[in-house]
Amino acid sequence: MTELVLSICIPTYNRAKRISETLNHNIQIESDEIEFVISDNCSQDDTEARIKKIKDPRIKYFRNERNLGFDKNLLKCCERANGMYLLFLSDEDILNLETLPWIIEYIKNNVNITQILGSIGDLRPRKRKIYYNPGDQIYKSGHNALVNILFKNGYISGLILRNDTIDITHAKKYVGIDYMHQVLMAQAMLKGDTFCTSKVFCYIGKVQYKSHVVKLEKSSKVKRIIYFNHPLSRTSLLKCRFKLINDITKNMYKTRRVLLNKERMIVSRYLSSVFFMTPYWFFKIFPQILKIKEYSTSIVFWANFPFQFIDEFIKLIKKKKNLISLIQGIIAPNSFYDRM
């Protein structure tokens, strides 16, 4: 029996037509060293029927009894995979069939590599041809990989992890982080080297679905949609990032300091841009950010924010914008994420 080298892990939910199209494309690769692991998060459409019509023994279809949320569904996908390495793929993206044989050979000859990041192409109209390119380089495990790669890749497609580096029990502590794959990436970075390549592993499809995070409003106990780049979602994400950094760098003081300082720089830039786009959200999220210990006690944060604020003001002047954007931010604050 041929050893499974690569499990292509595809979490999915209510995208029956799309995933059947992408699967029909992806199975064109002729290799018995791969499997396709589909983790259906209790879809309400005909996802199951469409997938079962595709006759390929390499397709392993699993359906959750209830919707577990994206994070848990992704972890379920990992649990169900049997390959030596896992390649994560969004249900709306397609593999680069020309690169896949090269990936399989590279994995077989470089088992010391625990993480591989490939480039992502973009087939959407009027978009750039390459969505993400991590460059060509190997980062050593631990400090070198963490400070250069952690949180750099927000997109799940094109990420490859060695199966035995994934600790499901540890990862479950971070359910709700919105970017569960970055927890798995951190685990892999601590156990081996990371290889980045400009080779395109997959493509964003011509039709892109709008992604969102569903948050629970504690006061009303009613779910509402908050988009990824919405201020409230971004603030929640910052807390999760600091929790992960402090957890994985317990005995790595230098690494923790570098990562925290990077995040402070990012939030300073982000707050400055938010102020000039919508003062309403700036004053709403600023008190929340002050509650994060790593921010409120940080000299770096307070020293950096004024410079970022001035820099954003200069950018505003250069773009020759007027007060209309500020007025829009006050009278229509909920439209913020449409202008990010």
C-alpha positions as YAML, in Angstrom:
chain: A
units: angstrom
residues:
- id: 1
  name: MET
  ca: [0.00, 0.00, 0.00]
- id: 2
  name: THR
  ca: [1.32, 3.44, -0.99]
- id: 3
  name: GLU
  ca: [2.14, 5.70, 1.95]
- id: 4
  name: LEU
  ca: [0.02, 8.84, 2.16]
- id: 5
  name: VAL
  ca: [2.39, 11.76, 1.79]
- id: 6
  name: LEU
  ca: [-0.10, 14.63, 1.67]
- id: 7
  name: SER
  ca: [-3.62, 15.20, 3.00]
- id: 8
  name: ILE
  ca: [-5.39, 18.10, 1.32]
- id: 9
  name: CYS
  ca: [-7.65, 19.41, 4.09]
- id: 10
  name: ILE
  ca: [-10.74, 21.34, 3.01]
- id: 11
  name: PRO
  ca: [-13.18, 22.60, 5.67]
- id: 12
  name: THR
  ca: [-16.48, 23.60, 4.08]
- id: 13
  name: TYR
  ca: [-19.93, 24.95, 4.87]
- id: 14
  name: ASN
  ca: [-22.91, 25.68, 2.59]
- id: 15
  name: ARG
  ca: [-20.92, 26.02, -0.62]
- id: 16
  name: ALA
  ca: [-22.14, 22.93, -2.45]
- id: 17
  name: LYS
  ca: [-21.76, 24.22, -6.01]
- id: 18
  name: ARG
  ca: [-18.41, 25.84, -5.36]
- id: 19
  name: ILE
  ca: [-16.73, 22.94, -3.58]
- id: 20
  name: SER
  ca: [-17.95, 20.44, -6.17]
- id: 21
  name: GLU
  ca: [-16.37, 22.60, -8.87]
- id: 22
  name: THR
  ca: [-13.07, 22.95, -7.02]
- id: 23
  name: LEU
  ca: [-12.96, 19.23, -6.19]
- id: 24
  name: ASN
  ca: [-13.51, 18.26, -9.81]
- id: 25
  name: HIS
  ca: [-10.55, 20.47, -10.68]
- id: 26
  name: ASN
  ca: [-8.31, 19.27, -7.85]
- id: 27
  name: ILE
  ca: [-8.77, 15.52, -8.44]
- id: 28
  name: GLN
  ca: [-7.25, 15.88, -11.90]
- id: 29
  name: ILE
  ca: [-3.86, 15.33, -10.27]
- id: 30
  name: GLU
  ca: [-2.86, 11.70, -10.78]
- id: 31
  name: SER
  ca: [-1.24, 10.54, -7.56]
- id: 32
  name: ASP
  ca: [-2.07, 7.81, -5.06]
- id: 33
  name: GLU
  ca: [0.12, 9.52, -2.44]
- id: 34
  name: ILE
  ca: [-2.53, 12.12, -1.62]
- id: 35
  name: GLU
  ca: [-6.01, 12.21, -0.11]
- id: 36
  name: PHE
  ca: [-8.71, 14.88, -0.02]
- id: 37
  name: VAL
  ca: [-10.20, 15.32, 3.46]
- id: 38
  name: ILE
  ca: [-13.51, 17.20, 3.36]
- id: 39
  name: SER
  ca: [-14.87, 18.29, 6.74]
- id: 40
  name: ASP
  ca: [-18.45, 19.46, 6.21]
- id: 41
  name: ASN
  ca: [-19.61, 21.70, 9.05]
- id: 42
  name: CYS
  ca: [-23.22, 20.45, 8.90]
- id: 43
  name: SER
  ca: [-24.12, 22.24, 5.65]
- id: 44
  name: GLN
  ca: [-27.82, 22.91, 5.04]
- id: 45
  name: ASP
  ca: [-27.51, 22.68, 1.25]
- id: 46
  name: ASP
  ca: [-26.74, 19.66, -0.95]
- id: 47
  name: THR
  ca: [-22.99, 19.61, -0.25]
- id: 48
  name: GLU
  ca: [-23.01, 15.94, 0.77]
- id: 49
  name: ALA
  ca: [-24.94, 14.76, -2.30]
- id: 50
  name: ARG
  ca: [-22.74, 16.71, -4.72]
- id: 51
  name: ILE
  ca: [-19.49, 15.45, -3.20]
- id: 52
  name: LYS
  ca: [-20.64, 11.83, -3.13]
- id: 53
  name: LYS
  ca: [-21.40, 12.05, -6.85]
- id: 54
  name: ILE
  ca: [-17.68, 12.60, -7.48]
- id: 55
  name: LYS
  ca: [-16.24, 9.10, -7.81]
- id: 56
  name: ASP
  ca: [-12.67, 9.24, -6.56]
- id: 57
  name: PRO
  ca: [-11.45, 6.91, -3.78]
- id: 58
  name: ARG
  ca: [-9.04, 9.58, -2.56]
- id: 59
  name: ILE
  ca: [-11.93, 11.77, -1.39]
- id: 60
  name: LYS
  ca: [-12.69, 11.22, 2.31]
- id: 61
  name: TYR
  ca: [-15.92, 13.01, 3.19]
- id: 62
  name: PHE
  ca: [-16.93, 13.69, 6.81]
- id: 63
  name: ARG
  ca: [-19.99, 15.54, 8.04]
- id: 64
  name: ASN
  ca: [-20.30, 17.04, 11.52]
- id: 65
  name: GLU
  ca: [-23.56, 16.34, 13.35]
- id: 66
  name: ARG
  ca: [-23.82, 20.05, 14.16]
- id: 67
  name: ASN
  ca: [-22.08, 23.24, 13.17]
- id: 68
  name: LEU
  ca: [-18.92, 23.47, 15.31]
- id: 69
  name: GLY
  ca: [-17.70, 26.84, 14.08]
- id: 70
  name: PHE
  ca: [-14.74, 27.27, 11.74]
- id: 71
  name: ASP
  ca: [-12.00, 26.73, 14.33]
- id: 72
  name: LYS
  ca: [-13.27, 23.38, 15.59]
- id: 73
  name: ASN
  ca: [-14.10, 22.26, 12.07]
- id: 74
  name: LEU
  ca: [-10.53, 22.98, 11.00]
- id: 75
  name: LEU
  ca: [-9.22, 20.92, 13.92]
- id: 76
  name: LYS
  ca: [-11.63, 18.13, 12.96]
- id: 77
  name: CYS
  ca: [-10.11, 18.22, 9.50]
- id: 78
  name: CYS
  ca: [-6.66, 17.72, 11.06]
- id: 79
  name: GLU
  ca: [-7.87, 14.82, 13.20]
- id: 80
  name: ARG
  ca: [-9.34, 13.07, 10.16]
- id: 81
  name: ALA
  ca: [-6.23, 13.42, 7.99]
- id: 82
  name: ASN
  ca: [-3.79, 10.51, 7.65]
- id: 83
  name: GLY
  ca: [-1.07, 12.07, 5.50]
- id: 84
  name: MET
  ca: [2.46, 12.75, 6.68]
- id: 85
  name: TYR
  ca: [1.83, 16.43, 5.83]
- id: 86
  name: LEU
  ca: [-1.37, 18.48, 5.64]
- id: 87
  name: LEU
  ca: [-2.08, 21.06, 2.95]
- id: 88
  name: PHE
  ca: [-4.90, 23.43, 3.95]
- id: 89
  name: LEU
  ca: [-7.20, 24.73, 1.25]
- id: 90
  name: SER
  ca: [-10.27, 26.95, 1.35]
- id: 91
  name: ASP
  ca: [-13.35, 25.40, -0.25]
- id: 92
  name: GLU
  ca: [-13.41, 28.22, -2.80]
- id: 93
  name: ASP
  ca: [-9.79, 27.90, -3.97]
- id: 94
  name: ILE
  ca: [-8.14, 25.54, -6.45]
- id: 95
  name: LEU
  ca: [-4.77, 23.79, -6.41]
- id: 96
  name: ASN
  ca: [-2.01, 24.56, -8.86]
- id: 97
  name: LEU
  ca: [-1.84, 21.11, -10.45]
- id: 98
  name: GLU
  ca: [1.55, 21.84, -12.01]
- id: 99
  name: THR
  ca: [3.16, 22.52, -8.61]
- id: 100
  name: LEU
  ca: [1.61, 19.64, -6.66]
- id: 101
  name: PRO
  ca: [4.05, 16.91, -7.90]
- id: 102
  name: TRP
  ca: [6.95, 19.18, -6.88]
- id: 103
  name: ILE
  ca: [5.39, 19.61, -3.39]
- id: 104
  name: ILE
  ca: [5.11, 15.85, -2.93]
- id: 105
  name: GLU
  ca: [8.73, 15.26, -3.94]
- id: 106
  name: TYR
  ca: [10.00, 18.09, -1.75]
- id: 107
  name: ILE
  ca: [8.16, 16.71, 1.28]
- id: 108
  name: LYS
  ca: [9.55, 13.22, 0.74]
- id: 109
  name: ASN
  ca: [13.10, 14.55, 0.58]
- id: 110
  name: ASN
  ca: [12.89, 17.13, 3.40]
- id: 111
  name: VAL
  ca: [11.12, 15.55, 6.35]
- id: 112
  name: ASN
  ca: [12.98, 17.89, 8.75]
- id: 113
  name: ILE
  ca: [10.85, 20.78, 7.46]
- id: 114
  name: THR
  ca: [7.74, 21.14, 9.62]
- id: 115
  name: GLN
  ca: [6.08, 24.00, 7.74]
- id: 116
  name: ILE
  ca: [5.95, 25.08, 4.10]
- id: 117
  name: LEU
  ca: [4.45, 28.36, 2.91]
- id: 118
  name: GLY
  ca: [3.76, 28.70, -0.78]
- id: 119
  name: SER
  ca: [2.58, 31.63, -2.86]
- id: 120
  name: ILE
  ca: [-1.10, 32.15, -3.64]
- id: 121
  name: GLY
  ca: [-2.26, 33.19, -7.10]
- id: 122
  name: ASP
  ca: [-5.36, 35.31, -7.72]
- id: 123
  name: LEU
  ca: [-7.82, 34.61, -10.55]
- id: 124
  name: ARG
  ca: [-10.35, 37.25, -9.56]
- id: 125
  name: PRO
  ca: [-11.12, 39.93, -12.18]
- id: 126
  name: ARG
  ca: [-9.21, 43.19, -11.78]
- id: 127
  name: LYS
  ca: [-7.01, 41.75, -9.03]
- id: 128
  name: ARG
  ca: [-3.25, 41.32, -8.92]
- id: 129
  name: LYS
  ca: [-2.01, 37.97, -10.23]
- id: 130
  name: ILE
  ca: [-0.28, 37.06, -6.96]
- id: 131
  name: TYR
  ca: [-2.26, 37.46, -3.74]
- id: 132
  name: TYR
  ca: [0.53, 36.38, -1.38]
- id: 133
  name: ASN
  ca: [4.23, 35.66, -1.88]
- id: 134
  name: PRO
  ca: [6.37, 34.75, 1.17]
- id: 135
  name: GLY
  ca: [9.59, 34.76, -0.88]
- id: 136
  name: ASP
  ca: [12.22, 32.03, -1.02]
- id: 137
  name: GLN
  ca: [13.90, 31.30, 2.29]
- id: 138
  name: ILE
  ca: [14.27, 28.80, 5.12]
- id: 139
  name: TYR
  ca: [13.65, 30.03, 8.67]
- id: 140
  name: LYS
  ca: [15.14, 28.06, 11.53]
- id: 141
  name: SER
  ca: [12.83, 26.73, 14.23]
- id: 142
  name: GLY
  ca: [12.05, 28.90, 17.24]
- id: 143
  name: HIS
  ca: [13.00, 32.59, 17.32]
- id: 144
  name: ASN
  ca: [13.96, 32.96, 13.65]
- id: 145
  name: ALA
  ca: [10.71, 31.51, 12.32]
- id: 146
  name: LEU
  ca: [8.39, 33.12, 14.87]
- id: 147
  name: VAL
  ca: [9.60, 36.71, 14.47]
- id: 148
  name: ASN
  ca: [9.53, 36.50, 10.67]
- id: 149
  name: ILE
  ca: [6.45, 34.42, 9.92]
- id: 150
  name: LEU
  ca: [3.98, 34.48, 12.83]
- id: 151
  name: PHE
  ca: [0.78, 36.37, 11.90]
- id: 152
  name: LYS
  ca: [2.15, 37.21, 8.46]
- id: 153
  name: ASN
  ca: [-0.21, 34.82, 6.66]
- id: 154
  name: GLY
  ca: [-3.87, 35.46, 7.36]
- id: 155
  name: TYR
  ca: [-5.07, 33.20, 4.55]
- id: 156
  name: ILE
  ca: [-5.37, 29.48, 5.14]
- id: 157
  name: SER
  ca: [-4.84, 28.21, 1.58]
- id: 158
  name: GLY
  ca: [-1.34, 27.18, 0.56]
- id: 159
  name: LEU
  ca: [-0.19, 26.33, 4.10]
- id: 160
  name: ILE
  ca: [1.48, 22.95, 4.65]
- id: 161
  name: LEU
  ca: [2.22, 21.53, 8.11]
- id: 162
  name: ARG
  ca: [3.79, 18.25, 9.18]
- id: 163
  name: ASN
  ca: [1.05, 16.20, 10.79]
- id: 164
  name: ASP
  ca: [2.97, 15.15, 13.89]
- id: 165
  name: THR
  ca: [3.60, 18.78, 14.93]
- id: 166
  name: ILE
  ca: [-0.10, 19.51, 15.44]
- id: 167
  name: ASP
  ca: [-1.30, 19.41, 19.04]
- id: 168
  name: ILE
  ca: [-5.11, 19.42, 18.89]
- id: 169
  name: THR
  ca: [-5.56, 19.59, 22.68]
- id: 170
  name: HIS
  ca: [-3.37, 22.70, 22.94]
- id: 171
  name: ALA
  ca: [-5.02, 24.32, 19.91]
- id: 172
  name: LYS
  ca: [-8.50, 23.93, 21.41]
- id: 173
  name: LYS
  ca: [-7.55, 26.55, 24.03]
- id: 174
  name: TYR
  ca: [-7.70, 29.12, 21.24]
- id: 175
  name: VAL
  ca: [-11.10, 28.35, 19.76]
- id: 176
  name: GLY
  ca: [-12.55, 31.72, 18.79]
- id: 177
  name: ILE
  ca: [-9.21, 33.24, 17.77]
- id: 178
  name: ASP
  ca: [-10.57, 33.67, 14.19]
- id: 179
  name: TYR
  ca: [-7.23, 32.50, 12.75]
- id: 180
  name: MET
  ca: [-6.83, 28.99, 14.16]
- id: 181
  name: HIS
  ca: [-4.31, 28.03, 11.49]
- id: 182
  name: GLN
  ca: [-1.85, 30.53, 12.99]
- id: 183
  name: VAL
  ca: [-1.93, 28.57, 16.27]
- id: 184
  name: LEU
  ca: [-1.02, 25.44, 14.31]
- id: 185
  name: MET
  ca: [1.71, 27.37, 12.49]
- id: 186
  name: ALA
  ca: [3.23, 28.46, 15.82]
- id: 187
  name: GLN
  ca: [3.30, 24.83, 16.95]
- id: 188
  name: ALA
  ca: [5.14, 23.81, 13.80]
- id: 189
  name: MET
  ca: [7.64, 26.67, 14.10]
- id: 190
  name: LEU
  ca: [8.69, 25.46, 17.54]
- id: 191
  name: LYS
  ca: [9.36, 21.92, 16.32]
- id: 192
  name: GLY
  ca: [11.19, 22.43, 13.05]
- id: 193
  name: ASP
  ca: [12.23, 24.70, 10.20]
- id: 194
  name: THR
  ca: [9.91, 26.66, 7.90]
- id: 195
  name: PHE
  ca: [10.43, 26.72, 4.15]
- id: 196
  name: CYS
  ca: [8.97, 29.62, 2.16]
- id: 197
  name: THR
  ca: [8.75, 29.52, -1.60]
- id: 198
  name: SER
  ca: [7.55, 31.78, -4.39]
- id: 199
  name: LYS
  ca: [6.09, 28.75, -6.20]
- id: 200
  name: VAL
  ca: [2.32, 29.11, -6.51]
- id: 201
  name: PHE
  ca: [0.55, 26.34, -4.55]
- id: 202
  name: CYS
  ca: [-3.04, 27.39, -5.21]
- id: 203
  name: TYR
  ca: [-5.28, 30.08, -6.66]
- id: 204
  name: ILE
  ca: [-8.09, 32.19, -5.26]
- id: 205
  name: GLY
  ca: [-11.09, 31.39, -7.45]
- id: 206
  name: LYS
  ca: [-12.71, 33.80, -9.88]
- id: 207
  name: VAL
  ca: [-15.66, 34.21, -7.51]
- id: 208
  name: GLN
  ca: [-14.78, 35.16, -3.92]
- id: 209
  name: TYR
  ca: [-17.32, 34.82, -1.12]
- id: 210
  name: LYS
  ca: [-17.49, 37.53, 1.54]
- id: 211
  name: SER
  ca: [-16.05, 36.20, 4.79]
- id: 212
  name: HIS
  ca: [-17.17, 37.26, 8.23]
- id: 213
  name: VAL
  ca: [-16.81, 36.48, 11.89]
- id: 214
  name: VAL
  ca: [-19.95, 35.88, 13.95]
- id: 215
  name: LYS
  ca: [-19.58, 37.41, 17.40]
- id: 216
  name: LEU
  ca: [-21.94, 36.99, 20.34]
- id: 217
  name: GLU
  ca: [-23.33, 40.22, 21.72]
- id: 218
  name: LYS
  ca: [-23.25, 39.57, 25.48]
- id: 219
  name: SER
  ca: [-25.82, 42.19, 26.38]
- id: 220
  name: SER
  ca: [-28.56, 40.86, 24.12]
- id: 221
  name: LYS
  ca: [-27.27, 37.31, 23.62]
- id: 222
  name: VAL
  ca: [-27.98, 37.71, 19.93]
- id: 223
  name: LYS
  ca: [-25.52, 36.77, 17.23]
- id: 224
  name: ARG
  ca: [-24.54, 39.44, 14.80]
- id: 225
  name: ILE
  ca: [-22.12, 39.62, 11.92]
- id: 226
  name: ILE
  ca: [-18.86, 41.50, 12.45]
- id: 227
  name: TYR
  ca: [-16.48, 41.48, 9.49]
- id: 228
  name: PHE
  ca: [-12.79, 40.59, 9.83]
- id: 229
  name: ASN
  ca: [-11.56, 44.14, 9.29]
- id: 230
  name: HIS
  ca: [-14.23, 45.71, 11.49]
- id: 231
  name: PRO
  ca: [-12.70, 47.55, 14.53]
- id: 232
  name: LEU
  ca: [-14.45, 45.35, 17.10]
- id: 233
  name: SER
  ca: [-13.25, 42.19, 15.39]
- id: 234
  name: ARG
  ca: [-9.72, 43.52, 15.09]
- id: 235
  name: THR
  ca: [-9.63, 44.46, 18.78]
- id: 236
  name: SER
  ca: [-10.78, 40.97, 19.74]
- id: 237
  name: LEU
  ca: [-8.10, 39.50, 17.51]
- id: 238
  name: LEU
  ca: [-5.39, 41.56, 19.24]
- id: 239
  name: LYS
  ca: [-6.25, 40.00, 22.60]
- id: 240
  name: CYS
  ca: [-5.99, 36.52, 21.11]
- id: 241
  name: ARG
  ca: [-2.63, 37.31, 19.53]
- id: 242
  name: PHE
  ca: [-1.16, 38.46, 22.84]
- id: 243
  name: LYS
  ca: [-2.47, 35.35, 24.56]
- id: 244
  name: LEU
  ca: [-0.80, 33.15, 21.95]
- id: 245
  name: ILE
  ca: [2.49, 35.07, 22.04]
- id: 246
  name: ASN
  ca: [2.72, 34.89, 25.83]
- id: 247
  name: ASP
  ca: [1.87, 31.19, 25.76]
- id: 248
  name: ILE
  ca: [4.37, 29.98, 23.15]
- id: 249
  name: THR
  ca: [7.26, 32.18, 24.31]
- id: 250
  name: LYS
  ca: [7.25, 31.39, 28.04]
- id: 251
  name: ASN
  ca: [10.97, 30.62, 28.04]
- id: 252
  name: MET
  ca: [11.87, 32.87, 25.09]
- id: 253
  name: TYR
  ca: [12.13, 36.40, 26.51]
- id: 254
  name: LYS
  ca: [13.79, 37.96, 23.45]
- id: 255
  name: THR
  ca: [11.29, 36.43, 21.05]
- id: 256
  name: ARG
  ca: [8.33, 37.56, 23.17]
- id: 257
  name: ARG
  ca: [9.67, 41.12, 23.34]
- id: 258
  name: VAL
  ca: [10.16, 41.33, 19.56]
- id: 259
  name: LEU
  ca: [6.70, 39.91, 18.79]
- id: 260
  name: LEU
  ca: [4.92, 42.15, 21.30]
- id: 261
  name: ASN
  ca: [6.69, 45.23, 20.00]
- id: 262
  name: LYS
  ca: [5.64, 44.36, 16.46]
- id: 263
  name: GLU
  ca: [2.04, 44.13, 17.56]
- id: 264
  name: ARG
  ca: [2.27, 47.49, 19.34]
- id: 265
  name: MET
  ca: [3.57, 49.08, 16.16]
- id: 266
  name: ILE
  ca: [0.70, 47.56, 14.19]
- id: 267
  name: VAL
  ca: [-1.98, 48.71, 16.62]
- id: 268
  name: SER
  ca: [-0.51, 52.24, 16.73]
- id: 269
  name: ARG
  ca: [-0.71, 52.45, 12.95]
- id: 270
  name: TYR
  ca: [-4.16, 50.93, 12.96]
- id: 271
  name: LEU
  ca: [-5.56, 53.34, 15.57]
- id: 272
  name: SER
  ca: [-4.16, 56.29, 13.69]
- id: 273
  name: SER
  ca: [-5.79, 55.21, 10.43]
- id: 274
  name: VAL
  ca: [-9.10, 54.50, 12.21]
- id: 275
  name: PHE
  ca: [-9.18, 58.02, 13.65]
- id: 276
  name: PHE
  ca: [-8.95, 59.64, 10.22]
- id: 277
  name: MET
  ca: [-11.52, 57.25, 8.75]
- id: 278
  name: THR
  ca: [-14.08, 57.23, 11.54]
- id: 279
  name: PRO
  ca: [-13.59, 59.01, 14.89]
- id: 280
  name: TYR
  ca: [-16.65, 57.17, 16.22]
- id: 281
  name: TRP
  ca: [-14.88, 53.79, 16.19]
- id: 282
  name: PHE
  ca: [-11.60, 55.26, 17.35]
- id: 283
  name: PHE
  ca: [-13.10, 56.50, 20.62]
- id: 284
  name: LYS
  ca: [-15.11, 53.29, 21.01]
- id: 285
  name: ILE
  ca: [-12.21, 50.85, 20.70]
- id: 286
  name: PHE
  ca: [-9.48, 52.94, 22.33]
- id: 287
  name: PRO
  ca: [-10.66, 52.23, 25.93]
- id: 288
  name: GLN
  ca: [-10.82, 48.51, 25.09]
- id: 289
  name: ILE
  ca: [-7.23, 48.54, 23.88]
- id: 290
  name: LEU
  ca: [-6.08, 50.31, 27.03]
- id: 291
  name: LYS
  ca: [-7.40, 47.36, 29.03]
- id: 292
  name: ILE
  ca: [-4.90, 45.06, 27.33]
- id: 293
  name: LYS
  ca: [-2.04, 44.99, 29.82]
- id: 294
  name: GLU
  ca: [0.69, 44.74, 27.19]
- id: 295
  name: TYR
  ca: [-0.51, 48.03, 25.65]
- id: 296
  name: SER
  ca: [-1.36, 50.18, 28.64]
- id: 297
  name: THR
  ca: [1.97, 49.50, 30.40]
- id: 298
  name: SER
  ca: [4.07, 49.82, 27.27]
- id: 299
  name: ILE
  ca: [6.42, 52.76, 26.75]
- id: 300
  name: VAL
  ca: [6.86, 51.61, 23.15]
- id: 301
  name: PHE
  ca: [3.14, 52.01, 22.49]
- id: 302
  name: TRP
  ca: [2.91, 55.52, 23.88]
- id: 303
  name: ALA
  ca: [6.14, 56.59, 22.21]
- id: 304
  name: ASN
  ca: [5.09, 55.20, 18.86]
- id: 305
  name: PHE
  ca: [1.46, 56.32, 18.60]
- id: 306
  name: PRO
  ca: [2.12, 60.08, 18.12]
- id: 307
  name: PHE
  ca: [4.50, 59.35, 15.23]
- id: 308
  name: GLN
  ca: [2.00, 57.03, 13.57]
- id: 309
  name: PHE
  ca: [-0.74, 59.61, 14.07]
- id: 310
  name: ILE
  ca: [1.34, 62.30, 12.36]
- id: 311
  name: ASP
  ca: [2.24, 59.89, 9.56]
- id: 312
  name: GLU
  ca: [-1.43, 59.12, 8.85]
- id: 313
  name: PHE
  ca: [-2.25, 62.84, 8.89]
- id: 314
  name: ILE
  ca: [0.47, 63.50, 6.31]
- id: 315
  name: LYS
  ca: [-0.92, 60.69, 4.13]
- id: 316
  name: LEU
  ca: [-4.35, 62.29, 4.35]
- id: 317
  name: ILE
  ca: [-2.96, 65.62, 3.20]
- id: 318
  name: LYS
  ca: [-1.03, 64.02, 0.32]
- id: 319
  name: LYS
  ca: [-4.20, 62.29, -0.89]
- id: 320
  name: LYS
  ca: [-5.88, 65.72, -0.81]
- id: 321
  name: LYS
  ca: [-8.88, 64.41, 1.09]
- id: 322
  name: ASN
  ca: [-11.16, 66.76, 2.96]
- id: 323
  name: LEU
  ca: [-13.39, 66.53, 6.02]
- id: 324
  name: ILE
  ca: [-16.00, 64.46, 4.18]
- id: 325
  name: SER
  ca: [-14.37, 61.20, 5.28]
- id: 326
  name: LEU
  ca: [-14.46, 62.29, 8.92]
- id: 327
  name: ILE
  ca: [-18.11, 63.34, 8.66]
- id: 328
  name: GLN
  ca: [-18.98, 59.99, 7.07]
- id: 329
  name: GLY
  ca: [-17.25, 58.24, 9.95]
- id: 330
  name: ILE
  ca: [-19.49, 60.04, 12.44]
- id: 331
  name: ILE
  ca: [-22.84, 59.71, 10.68]
- id: 332
  name: ALA
  ca: [-22.28, 56.21, 9.26]
- id: 333
  name: PRO
  ca: [-19.79, 54.42, 11.55]
- id: 334
  name: ASN
  ca: [-20.99, 50.94, 10.63]
- id: 335
  name: SER
  ca: [-19.78, 51.40, 7.06]
- id: 336
  name: PHE
  ca: [-16.22, 51.44, 8.35]
- id: 337
  name: TYR
  ca: [-15.23, 47.99, 7.14]
- id: 338
  name: ASP
  ca: [-16.36, 48.80, 3.60]
- id: 339
  name: ARG
  ca: [-13.72, 51.52, 3.44]
- id: 340
  name: MET
  ca: [-10.80, 49.59, 4.91]
...
